[in-house]
């Protein structure tokens, strides 16, 4: 039985970044797909380049900025986000809570008054304990904004009510303007672009997969095996079954979804297996396609749809971000469906026709449409998540296993976080330290 040193299971950004930062340490990376990249993947259909829905680079860390610059050089463009929300038959600038003036005046006034009431409750110390995402929304935005956008939209995204979701993930990813900004946005309507993704980077050519492709090219080819599946792990013996070969390892780094990794671990007690089974995530169901004619949604990059009678919660137009992502005269799009959507392409086409109708277009303008499904979309931060993840991570730590990345750590994060996970994991393994 050969010893591979460090075994990396999963060739997404987290696994590739781990390999990149291990330098000369012996490792073997295995990826079940025929190419690396994980969900950071692009495909070309009829001249349109599609990612797996929206994949934009938000780089706030000096290390990742230098890393991506080294990998892609001048092959990046910087984009100022233009995102809209369809509410009350109007386009409202995103984030909703900062742009209430785009709403009918009576709705905007009610939302602003509720936001002021929430702020006064906080100031007076009459704030209820914040446990759920709904508690968070009511405390920071008030009942109006929560009712008009936060609650219906996020319930569609996760497929569960926001009172089932904790507030643990909110701080970085939910823009929280202060009450004066909310009131000002209700009066002035300046299209405030707050939030972590107000600007982003995107590859000039090749879609987002250009990043993992560039990273893979910089790694030794004999240390990467694609089309190979991690099927079983004996954590106490440090042995792993990759396809039909047992390998010995010193350290295992996995970016497999946490319940998947737990499911292939031998000698794990029932309590831990139960913790893994209790972890929940939404499914990712989306359609890609193209429409002939003028650019969609006024040239915006994506549109949020909080309406509860339409099973699409977000509609993105990559060709509005970069015109070269679609042929001239075409608008490429992706439409993200609620996790419970089980319709076929014919049903997806019907629902897309409803969306296009809201946008003033006709389903007959569709050039093509294809449906895609993945088992994991967004981790659901419910009351079980924190304890379940902590118990599993404690077991892994005792057996030289690092579970990283969005689904390996069972978290909500961005591509930059996956790159940093790989760096930090490599440093823990090698004993190095870096203050960035």
C-alpha positions as CSV (number, residue, x, y, z in Angstrom):
1,X,0.0,0.0,0.0
2,X,1.6,3.2,-1.1
3,X,1.7,6.3,1.1
4,X,0.8,9.5,-0.7
5,X,1.7,11.9,2.2
6,X,-1.2,14.4,2.0
7,X,-4.3,13.2,0.3
8,X,-6.5,15.9,-1.0
9,X,-10.1,14.8,-1.9
10,X,-11.9,17.3,-4.1
11,X,-10.4,19.5,-6.9
12,X,-12.5,22.6,-6.3
13,X,-10.9,25.9,-5.3
14,X,-10.3,24.8,-1.7
15,X,-8.5,21.6,-2.7
16,X,-6.5,23.3,-5.5
17,X,-5.5,26.1,-3.2
18,X,-4.3,23.6,-0.6
19,X,-2.1,21.9,-3.2
20,X,-0.8,25.3,-4.4
21,X,0.3,26.3,-0.9
22,X,1.8,23.0,0.1
23,X,4.7,23.7,-2.3
24,X,7.1,20.8,-2.2
25,X,5.3,18.7,0.4
26,X,4.2,15.3,-1.1
27,X,0.5,15.2,-1.9
28,X,-2.0,13.6,-4.2
29,X,-5.2,15.3,-5.3
30,X,-8.1,13.2,-6.4
31,X,-11.2,14.6,-8.2
32,X,-14.2,12.5,-9.2
33,X,-15.0,14.7,-12.3
34,X,-12.9,14.6,-15.4
35,X,-11.7,18.1,-14.8
36,X,-10.9,20.2,-11.7
37,X,-12.8,23.2,-10.5
38,X,-15.8,21.8,-8.6
39,X,-18.7,24.2,-9.0
40,X,-16.4,26.8,-10.4
41,X,-17.1,25.5,-13.9
42,X,-18.0,27.0,-17.2
43,X,-19.7,25.6,-20.3
44,X,-20.2,27.0,-23.8
45,X,-23.6,26.5,-25.6
46,X,-24.3,28.1,-29.0
47,X,-21.6,30.7,-28.4
48,X,-22.8,31.6,-24.9
49,X,-20.5,31.0,-21.9
50,X,-22.3,30.0,-18.7
51,X,-21.0,29.4,-15.2
52,X,-22.9,27.5,-12.6
53,X,-25.1,30.5,-11.9
54,X,-23.4,33.7,-10.7
55,X,-19.7,33.3,-9.8
56,X,-18.1,36.6,-9.2
57,X,-14.7,37.3,-7.5
58,X,-14.9,39.5,-4.4
59,X,-11.3,39.9,-3.3
60,X,-10.7,41.8,0.0
61,X,-7.6,40.0,1.1
62,X,-4.1,41.0,0.0
63,X,-3.0,37.4,-0.3
64,X,-5.8,36.3,-2.6
65,X,-5.5,39.5,-4.7
66,X,-1.8,38.7,-5.2
67,X,-2.6,35.0,-5.9
68,X,-5.3,35.7,-8.5
69,X,-3.2,38.4,-10.1
70,X,-0.3,35.9,-10.4
71,X,-2.7,33.3,-12.0
72,X,-4.7,35.5,-14.3
73,X,-2.5,38.6,-14.8
74,X,-4.4,41.3,-16.7
75,X,-7.0,38.8,-17.7
76,X,-9.6,40.3,-15.2
77,X,-12.1,43.0,-15.6
78,X,-13.5,45.0,-12.6
79,X,-17.3,45.4,-12.6
80,X,-19.5,47.7,-10.6
81,X,-22.5,45.7,-9.6
82,X,-25.9,46.6,-11.0
83,X,-28.6,44.4,-9.4
84,X,-32.3,45.0,-9.2
85,X,-35.3,43.6,-7.4
86,X,-38.7,43.3,-9.0
87,X,-41.2,44.5,-6.4
88,X,-44.7,46.1,-6.9
89,X,-44.2,45.9,-10.7
90,X,-41.1,48.1,-10.4
91,X,-37.4,47.7,-10.6
92,X,-35.9,48.5,-7.2
93,X,-32.1,48.9,-6.8
94,X,-30.3,46.4,-4.7
95,X,-30.0,46.3,-1.7
96,X,-33.7,46.8,-1.1
97,X,-33.2,48.3,2.4
98,X,-31.1,51.1,1.0
99,X,-33.3,52.1,-2.0
100,X,-36.9,52.3,-0.7
101,X,-37.6,55.4,-2.9
102,X,-37.8,53.1,-5.9
103,X,-41.0,51.6,-4.4
104,X,-44.5,53.2,-4.4
105,X,-44.4,56.1,-2.0
106,X,-46.9,54.5,0.5
107,X,-44.9,51.3,0.6
108,X,-41.6,53.1,1.0
109,X,-43.1,55.3,3.8
110,X,-44.3,52.3,5.7
111,X,-41.0,50.5,5.4
112,X,-39.1,53.6,6.6
113,X,-41.4,54.1,9.6
114,X,-41.0,50.4,10.6
115,X,-37.2,50.7,10.2
116,X,-37.2,53.8,12.5
117,X,-39.4,51.9,15.1
118,X,-36.9,49.0,15.0
119,X,-34.0,51.4,15.5
120,X,-35.7,53.0,18.5
121,X,-36.3,49.6,20.0
122,X,-32.6,48.8,19.7
123,X,-31.7,52.2,21.2
124,X,-34.0,51.7,24.2
125,X,-32.8,48.2,24.9
126,X,-36.2,46.7,24.1
127,X,-34.7,44.4,21.5
128,X,-35.6,40.7,21.6
129,X,-32.9,38.1,21.5
130,X,-31.6,37.6,18.0
131,X,-31.6,33.9,17.2
132,X,-33.1,33.5,13.8
133,X,-32.6,35.3,10.5
134,X,-36.1,36.6,10.9
135,X,-35.1,38.1,14.3
136,X,-32.1,39.7,12.7
137,X,-34.2,41.2,9.8
138,X,-36.8,42.6,12.1
139,X,-34.2,44.1,14.5
140,X,-32.2,45.7,11.8
141,X,-34.7,46.6,9.1
142,X,-38.2,46.5,10.7
143,X,-41.3,44.7,9.8
144,X,-41.9,46.4,6.4
145,X,-38.6,45.6,4.7
146,X,-38.7,42.1,6.2
147,X,-42.2,41.5,4.8
148,X,-41.7,43.1,1.4
149,X,-38.3,41.5,0.5
150,X,-36.1,39.8,3.1
151,X,-38.6,37.1,4.1
152,X,-40.2,36.1,0.8
153,X,-37.0,36.1,-1.2
154,X,-34.9,34.1,1.3
155,X,-37.6,31.6,1.9
156,X,-37.5,30.9,-1.9
157,X,-33.7,30.6,-1.9
158,X,-33.5,28.1,0.9
159,X,-36.8,26.4,0.5
160,X,-37.5,26.9,4.3
161,X,-38.9,29.8,6.3
162,X,-36.4,32.3,7.6
163,X,-37.5,31.6,11.2
164,X,-35.9,28.1,10.7
165,X,-32.5,29.8,9.8
166,X,-30.2,31.2,12.4
167,X,-28.5,34.6,12.1
168,X,-25.0,33.2,12.3
169,X,-24.2,33.8,8.6
170,X,-25.6,37.3,8.3
171,X,-23.0,39.7,9.5
172,X,-20.9,39.7,6.3
173,X,-23.4,38.8,3.7
174,X,-26.5,40.9,4.5
175,X,-26.0,44.7,4.0
176,X,-27.1,46.5,7.1
177,X,-27.3,50.3,6.5
178,X,-28.0,52.4,9.6
179,X,-31.5,53.8,10.0
180,X,-30.5,57.2,8.6
181,X,-29.3,55.5,5.4
182,X,-32.6,53.7,5.2
183,X,-34.6,56.8,5.6
184,X,-32.4,58.7,3.2
185,X,-32.8,55.9,0.7
186,X,-36.6,56.2,1.1
187,X,-36.5,59.9,0.2
188,X,-33.6,60.4,-2.2
189,X,-33.4,57.2,-4.1
190,X,-29.8,57.4,-5.2
191,X,-29.3,53.7,-6.0
192,X,-26.9,53.1,-3.1
193,X,-24.6,50.2,-3.9
194,X,-23.7,48.9,-0.5
195,X,-22.8,45.3,0.4
196,X,-19.8,43.0,0.1
197,X,-20.3,42.6,-3.7
198,X,-20.7,46.2,-4.7
199,X,-17.8,45.6,-7.1
200,X,-16.3,42.3,-8.3
201,X,-13.8,40.9,-10.7
202,X,-14.4,38.5,-13.6
203,X,-12.1,36.8,-16.1
204,X,-11.9,38.6,-19.5
205,X,-12.1,35.3,-21.3
206,X,-13.2,31.7,-20.7
207,X,-15.7,32.2,-17.9
208,X,-15.0,31.7,-14.2
209,X,-13.4,28.3,-14.9
210,X,-10.4,30.3,-16.1
211,X,-9.4,30.5,-12.5
212,X,-9.2,26.8,-11.5
213,X,-7.8,26.0,-15.0
214,X,-4.9,28.5,-14.4
215,X,-4.4,27.1,-10.9
216,X,-4.4,23.5,-12.2
217,X,-1.8,24.3,-14.8
218,X,0.6,25.6,-12.2
219,X,0.5,22.3,-10.2
220,X,2.5,19.1,-11.1
221,X,0.3,17.0,-13.3
222,X,1.4,13.7,-11.8
223,X,0.0,14.8,-8.4
224,X,-3.6,15.3,-9.8
225,X,-5.9,12.4,-10.6
226,X,-9.2,13.2,-12.2
227,X,-12.1,10.8,-12.7
228,X,-11.2,9.2,-9.4
229,X,-13.6,8.9,-6.4
230,X,-12.9,8.7,-2.7
231,X,-15.1,5.7,-1.7
232,X,-14.1,4.9,1.9
233,X,-11.8,6.1,4.7
234,X,-10.5,4.3,7.7
235,X,-9.6,7.3,9.9
236,X,-7.8,5.4,12.6
237,X,-5.6,3.6,10.1
238,X,-5.1,6.7,7.9
239,X,-6.2,4.7,4.9
240,X,-8.4,5.7,2.0
241,X,-10.0,3.8,-0.9
242,X,-9.8,5.7,-4.2
243,X,-11.7,3.8,-6.8
244,X,-10.4,0.3,-6.2
245,X,-7.0,1.2,-4.6
246,X,-6.3,1.6,-0.9
247,X,-3.9,4.4,-0.2
248,X,-2.1,5.3,3.1
249,X,-2.0,9.0,4.0
250,X,-0.5,11.1,6.7
251,X,-3.2,13.9,6.5
252,X,-6.5,13.9,4.6
253,X,-7.8,17.2,3.3
254,X,-11.4,17.0,2.0
255,X,-13.7,19.5,0.4
256,X,-16.4,16.9,-0.2
257,X,-19.8,17.9,1.2
258,X,-19.6,17.2,5.0
259,X,-22.4,14.6,5.0
260,X,-20.8,12.8,2.1
261,X,-17.4,12.6,3.9
262,X,-19.1,11.4,7.1
263,X,-20.9,8.8,5.1
264,X,-17.8,7.1,3.8
265,X,-15.9,7.2,7.2
266,X,-15.6,3.8,8.8
267,X,-15.5,3.3,12.6
268,X,-17.5,6.4,13.3
269,X,-20.0,6.1,16.1
270,X,-23.7,6.5,15.6
271,X,-23.9,9.9,17.4
272,X,-21.6,11.4,14.8
273,X,-23.4,9.7,11.9
274,X,-26.7,11.2,13.2
275,X,-25.1,14.6,13.4
276,X,-24.1,14.4,9.8
277,X,-27.5,13.2,8.7
278,X,-29.1,16.2,10.4
279,X,-27.2,18.7,8.2
280,X,-29.4,20.4,5.7
281,X,-28.8,22.2,2.4
282,X,-30.9,23.4,-0.4
283,X,-30.7,21.9,-3.9
284,X,-29.4,24.0,-6.7
285,X,-31.8,23.9,-9.6
286,X,-31.3,26.3,-12.5
287,X,-31.9,26.9,-16.2
288,X,-29.6,28.5,-18.7
289,X,-30.5,29.9,-22.0
290,X,-30.5,32.9,-24.3
291,X,-33.0,35.4,-25.6
292,X,-32.8,37.2,-28.9
293,X,-33.2,41.0,-29.0
294,X,-32.4,43.9,-26.7
295,X,-30.5,43.3,-23.4
296,X,-32.6,42.0,-20.6
297,X,-33.5,43.8,-17.3
298,X,-32.2,47.2,-18.4
299,X,-28.7,46.0,-18.7
300,X,-28.5,44.9,-15.0
301,X,-26.4,41.9,-14.0
302,X,-29.1,40.1,-12.0
303,X,-32.6,40.4,-10.7
304,X,-34.2,39.2,-7.5
305,X,-37.7,37.9,-7.6
306,X,-39.4,37.7,-4.1
307,X,-42.9,36.9,-5.6
308,X,-44.1,33.7,-3.9
309,X,-46.1,32.6,-6.9
310,X,-43.1,32.3,-9.3
311,X,-40.6,29.5,-8.6
312,X,-37.6,31.5,-9.8
313,X,-35.9,33.5,-7.1
314,X,-33.0,35.0,-9.1
315,X,-32.5,35.8,-12.8
316,X,-29.0,36.7,-14.0
317,X,-27.7,38.0,-17.3
318,X,-24.0,37.2,-17.8
319,X,-23.9,39.0,-21.1
320,X,-24.8,42.2,-19.3
321,X,-21.6,41.7,-17.2
322,X,-19.4,41.0,-20.2
323,X,-20.8,41.3,-23.7
324,X,-18.4,38.6,-25.0
325,X,-20.2,36.0,-23.0
326,X,-22.9,35.8,-25.7
327,X,-23.1,36.4,-29.5
328,X,-24.2,39.8,-30.7
329,X,-27.9,40.3,-30.5
330,X,-28.3,37.7,-27.8
331,X,-28.8,38.0,-24.0
332,X,-27.6,34.9,-22.1
333,X,-29.3,34.1,-18.8
334,X,-29.4,31.8,-15.8
335,X,-32.6,31.4,-13.7
336,X,-32.4,29.9,-10.3
337,X,-35.4,27.9,-9.2
338,X,-36.6,27.2,-5.7
339,X,-35.1,24.0,-4.3
340,X,-38.4,22.1,-4.5
341,X,-38.8,22.7,-8.2
342,X,-39.2,19.3,-9.8
343,X,-40.4,20.3,-13.2
344,X,-38.8,19.2,-16.5
345,X,-37.4,21.5,-19.2
346,X,-40.9,22.0,-20.6
347,X,-42.1,23.2,-17.2
348,X,-39.0,25.4,-16.7
349,X,-39.7,26.9,-20.1
350,X,-43.3,27.7,-19.0
351,X,-42.1,29.3,-15.8
352,X,-39.4,31.3,-17.6
353,X,-42.1,32.5,-20.0
354,X,-43.9,34.0,-16.9
355,X,-40.7,35.7,-15.8
356,X,-40.0,37.0,-19.3
357,X,-43.5,38.4,-19.4
358,X,-42.9,40.3,-16.2
359,X,-39.8,41.7,-17.9
360,X,-41.8,42.8,-21.0
361,X,-40.5,40.0,-23.2
362,X,-42.0,37.0,-24.9
363,X,-41.2,33.3,-24.4
364,X,-41.0,33.1,-28.2
365,X,-37.8,35.2,-28.0
366,X,-36.1,32.2,-26.3
367,X,-33.3,30.8,-28.5
368,X,-32.7,27.8,-26.2
369,X,-33.1,26.6,-22.7
370,X,-31.5,23.8,-20.7
371,X,-32.1,22.7,-17.1
372,X,-29.4,21.8,-14.6
373,X,-29.5,20.2,-11.1
374,X,-27.0,19.8,-8.3
375,X,-27.6,18.3,-4.9
376,X,-26.1,21.1,-2.9
377,X,-26.9,24.8,-3.3
378,X,-26.9,26.7,0.0
379,X,-26.1,25.4,3.5
380,X,-29.1,25.8,5.8
381,X,-28.0,27.4,9.1
382,X,-30.6,25.8,11.3
383,X,-30.5,25.1,15.0
384,X,-28.7,21.8,14.4
385,X,-26.0,23.1,12.2
386,X,-23.5,24.6,14.6
387,X,-23.4,21.7,17.1
388,X,-23.4,19.0,14.3
389,X,-20.5,20.7,12.5
390,X,-18.5,21.2,15.8
391,X,-18.9,17.5,16.7
392,X,-17.7,16.3,13.3
393,X,-14.8,18.7,13.2
394,X,-13.7,17.6,16.7
395,X,-13.6,14.0,15.4
396,X,-11.7,15.0,12.3
397,X,-9.1,16.9,14.3
398,X,-8.3,13.8,16.3
399,X,-7.7,11.8,13.1
400,X,-5.7,14.3,10.9
401,X,-8.6,15.2,8.7
402,X,-9.3,18.7,7.5
403,X,-12.8,19.3,6.0
404,X,-12.7,22.6,4.2
405,X,-14.5,24.7,1.6
406,X,-18.1,25.8,1.3
407,X,-19.6,22.3,1.7
408,X,-16.6,20.7,3.5
409,X,-16.9,23.3,6.3
410,X,-20.7,23.4,5.8
411,X,-20.9,27.1,5.7
412,X,-21.8,30.1,3.6
413,X,-18.9,31.7,1.9
414,X,-17.4,33.0,-1.4
415,X,-14.7,31.8,-3.7
416,X,-12.1,33.9,-1.9
417,X,-12.9,32.0,1.3
418,X,-12.2,28.7,-0.5
419,X,-8.8,29.9,-1.6
420,X,-8.0,31.1,1.9
421,X,-9.2,27.8,3.4
422,X,-6.6,26.1,1.2
423,X,-3.9,28.4,2.3
424,X,-4.7,28.1,6.0
425,X,-5.0,24.4,5.8
426,X,-1.6,24.0,4.1
427,X,-0.1,26.3,6.7
428,X,-1.6,24.2,9.6
429,X,-0.2,21.1,8.0
430,X,3.3,22.5,7.4
431,X,3.4,24.4,10.7
432,X,3.9,27.7,9.0
433,X,2.3,31.0,10.0
434,X,1.2,34.0,8.0
435,X,-0.5,37.1,9.4
436,X,-2.5,37.9,6.2
